[in-house]
Amino acid sequence: DNLAKVLPQVLATQADGALVGGDLARLEGLPEDYARLHEMLAPMMARMPTGLVLGNHDHRANFRQAFRTVAGSPPALADKHASTRESGGLRFILLDSLLAPDVTPGQLGSAQRTWLAAQLAQATTPTVILVHHTLGSNDGELMDAERLFEVLRPHRHVKAIMYGHSHKYEVTEREGLQLINLPAIGYNFVDSEPVGWVESVWTAEGVDLTLRTIGGNQSANGQTTSVHWSR
């Protein structure tokens, strides 16, 4: 129901692309989940490039079966849904942190980290990473988060990491990297957090993030946070 509210809002903008940060399905990523999601997203995918990443409630094989074009053929990695996209002088690298369906923690894995390092070595275009899981050290977060930072550290052209998983909205910084925690469209975990999406305007110097709420704490609806690259 919330996605049905959000999609017309997105289509009413002048956006030239969309990114969806994971947990595309509700629990286990059943085939019928992705069939319904594909039906709902079809107008947006027909209008603009749409990047989808997988979260801990997704099922990789079922997703690929329903989203053949988005998933890519053949995929960049056999056991991960990773891809790159370029727009407006920026490069977006979409990572797959799904460990197993309905298993809370996430993991990139050695092969995907090696692939990422190779991608970052190819060009110095300002780059943004998108991954589902949060980047802390708790049991339910990205288990190889520190190894991810090790991969990113030599590449100063990586400017930000966007992620979800926590169902909260905040912008923080680590080692000059901007960490953008996107809100959830489905539901929040605590009443103080918004439910909704973020409209973003990107430049070579940073990004303006405007919160669009449909539920939860809506006090910051329409508020823009300007994020400037610090490295």
C-alpha positions in Angstrom: 0.0 0.0 0.0 2.8 2.4 0.8 4.6 1.7 -2.4 1.4 2.4 -4.3 1.4 5.9 -2.6 5.0 6.6 -3.4 5.2 5.6 -7.0 2.9 8.4 -8.3 5.0 10.9 -6.3 8.2 9.7 -8.0 6.6 9.7 -11.4 5.4 13.3 -10.8 9.0 14.5 -10.4 11.5 15.2 -13.2 13.7 12.4 -12.0 16.0 10.7 -14.6 16.7 7.6 -12.5 15.6 5.7 -9.4 17.5 3.6 -6.8 15.7 1.1 -4.5 17.8 0.0 -1.6 16.8 -3.5 -0.8 14.2 -5.7 0.9 12.3 -5.7 -2.3 10.1 -8.5 -0.7 8.4 -8.6 2.6 10.0 -11.7 4.2 11.4 -14.5 2.1 11.3 -13.3 -1.5 8.7 -15.6 -3.0 8.1 -15.7 -6.8 4.7 -14.0 -6.4 6.3 -11.2 -4.4 8.5 -10.3 -7.3 5.7 -10.8 -9.9 3.6 -8.2 -8.0 6.6 -5.9 -7.5 7.5 -6.0 -11.2 3.9 -5.1 -12.0 3.9 -2.1 -9.7 7.4 -0.9 -10.7 6.7 -1.3 -14.5 5.6 2.3 -15.1 8.7 3.7 -13.3 11.1 1.3 -15.0 9.6 2.2 -18.4 10.2 5.9 -17.7 13.6 5.9 -16.1 16.6 3.7 -15.4 15.9 1.9 -12.1 18.5 0.2 -10.0 17.5 -2.5 -7.5 19.6 -3.9 -4.8 18.9 -7.0 -2.6 18.4 -7.0 1.1 18.0 -9.7 3.8 14.4 -10.4 2.9 15.1 -11.1 -0.7 15.7 -14.3 -2.7 18.3 -13.9 -5.5 17.1 -16.5 -7.9 13.5 -15.6 -7.6 14.4 -11.9 -8.1 16.4 -12.7 -11.2 13.7 -14.7 -12.7 11.2 -11.9 -12.4 13.5 -9.0 -13.2 15.5 -10.4 -16.1 16.4 -7.0 -17.7 17.2 -5.3 -14.4 19.2 -8.2 -13.1 21.3 -8.3 -16.3 22.3 -11.2 -18.5 24.8 -12.6 -17.7 25.1 -11.1 -14.2 28.4 -9.5 -13.2 28.9 -12.1 -10.5 27.3 -15.5 -10.6 26.2 -15.5 -7.0 25.7 -11.8 -6.4 23.5 -9.1 -8.0 26.0 -6.3 -8.5 26.1 -3.6 -11.2 27.3 -0.2 -12.1 25.5 2.8 -13.5 26.6 6.2 -14.7 24.6 9.4 -14.8 25.3 13.1 -14.7 29.0 12.7 -14.3 28.6 10.3 -11.4 29.1 6.6 -11.1 26.8 4.5 -8.9 28.0 1.0 -7.9 25.2 -1.3 -6.6 26.3 -4.1 -4.3 24.5 -7.2 -3.0 24.7 -7.9 0.7 22.1 -10.6 0.8 23.5 -13.6 2.8 20.4 -15.8 2.8 16.6 -15.0 2.6 15.2 -13.9 6.0 18.6 -14.0 7.7 19.2 -10.6 9.3 23.0 -10.0 8.8 24.5 -9.4 5.4 27.8 -10.1 3.7 29.4 -8.9 0.5 31.9 -11.8 0.3 35.5 -11.9 -1.1 34.5 -12.3 -4.7 32.3 -9.2 -4.7 34.9 -7.1 -2.8 37.5 -8.1 -5.4 35.1 -7.1 -8.2 34.4 -3.8 -6.4 38.2 -3.1 -6.1 38.6 -3.7 -9.8 35.7 -1.5 -10.7 37.1 1.4 -8.6 40.5 1.0 -10.2 39.0 1.5 -13.7 38.1 5.2 -13.4 38.3 8.2 -11.1 34.7 9.3 -11.7 33.0 10.5 -8.5 31.4 7.4 -7.2 28.5 6.5 -4.8 28.1 3.0 -3.4 24.6 1.6 -2.7 24.2 -1.4 -0.4 21.3 -2.6 1.8 22.9 -3.4 5.1 24.1 -0.9 7.7 27.8 -0.6 8.3 28.3 -1.1 12.0 29.6 -4.0 14.0 26.4 -5.5 15.5 25.4 -9.0 14.7 22.5 -7.9 12.4 24.6 -5.6 10.2 27.1 -6.0 7.3 29.5 -8.6 8.6 32.4 -7.5 6.3 31.8 -3.8 6.7 35.4 -3.1 7.8 36.7 -5.0 4.8 34.5 -2.8 2.6 36.0 0.3 4.1 39.5 -1.2 3.5 38.6 -1.6 -0.2 37.2 2.0 -0.4 40.0 3.7 1.6 42.6 4.1 -1.3 39.9 5.4 -3.7 39.3 9.1 -2.9 36.8 9.3 -5.7 34.3 7.3 -3.7 32.2 10.0 -2.1 29.3 8.4 -0.3 27.7 5.1 0.7 23.9 4.8 0.7 22.2 2.1 2.6 18.9 1.1 4.4 18.2 -1.9 6.7 17.7 0.2 9.9 14.4 1.8 8.8 15.8 5.2 9.9 16.9 8.4 8.1 20.2 10.0 8.9 23.4 11.4 7.3 26.7 10.8 9.0 30.4 10.7 8.0 33.3 8.4 8.4 36.8 9.0 7.1 35.5 11.7 4.8 32.8 9.3 3.3 29.2 10.5 3.5 27.0 7.8 5.0 23.4 8.2 3.9 20.9 6.0 5.7 17.7 5.9 3.6 14.3 5.7 5.3 12.0 2.7 4.6 8.8 2.9 2.5 7.2 -0.1 4.2 7.3 0.8 7.9 9.6 2.2 10.6 10.8 0.5 13.7 10.3 3.5 16.1 7.7 6.3 15.9 10.4 8.9 15.8 11.5 7.8 12.3 9.8 8.8 9.0 8.3 6.4 6.5 8.9 7.5 2.9 11.5 8.2 0.3 14.2 10.7 -0.6 14.3 12.9 -3.7 17.9 13.7 -4.6 19.7 16.2 -6.8 23.3 15.2 -7.5 26.2 17.3 -8.6 30.0 16.8 -8.7 30.2 18.6 -5.3 27.5 16.7 -3.4 23.8 15.9 -3.2 20.7 17.6 -2.0 18.4 15.2 -0.2 14.7 16.1 0.2 12.7 13.9 2.5 9.2 12.9 1.2 7.2 11.2 4.0 4.0 9.2 3.8 3.9 8.1 7.4 5.7 7.8 10.7 7.3 11.0 11.9 6.4 13.5 9.2 7.8 16.6 10.9 10.7 16.8 8.4 8.6 16.3 5.3 9.9 18.4 2.5 13.1 19.3 4.4 16.3 19.3 2.3 19.7 18.2 3.6 22.6 19.4 1.6 25.5 17.0 1.7 28.9 18.2 0.4 31.8 15.8 -0.4 34.6 16.3 2.1 37.2 14.3 0.3 
